[in-house]
Amino acid sequence: MDPDDTLILLFMCCHPALSPSSAIGLTLRAVGGLTTAEIANAFLVPEATMAQRITRAKQPLRLLAYHSDSLLRTSGLDDCPQFCTCSI
């Protein structure tokens, strides 16, 4: 992953639409590379709960990435890097 992609991903994981616990869990998973089980242990919750929390946190980010992509196209900035090009 390109350092610029990592920075974009980090900022997206900290989006204000996410609850603090979802943002932290998603950041640890997507940027930090921790497993869902490791994050669940840190939060003292079942792994299934953390998996669901991370899944729910991704949903508004997909919408944000879609809108950011269309904004770049309409503004004539087609050569700018795309948001969230990596899979999370």
Secondary structure, DSSP 8 states (H G I E B T S, - for coil): --HHHHHHHHHHHT-TTS-HHHHHHHHHHHTS---HHHHHHHHTS-HHHHHHHHHHHHHHHHHHHHHHHHHHHHTT-TTS--TT-S--
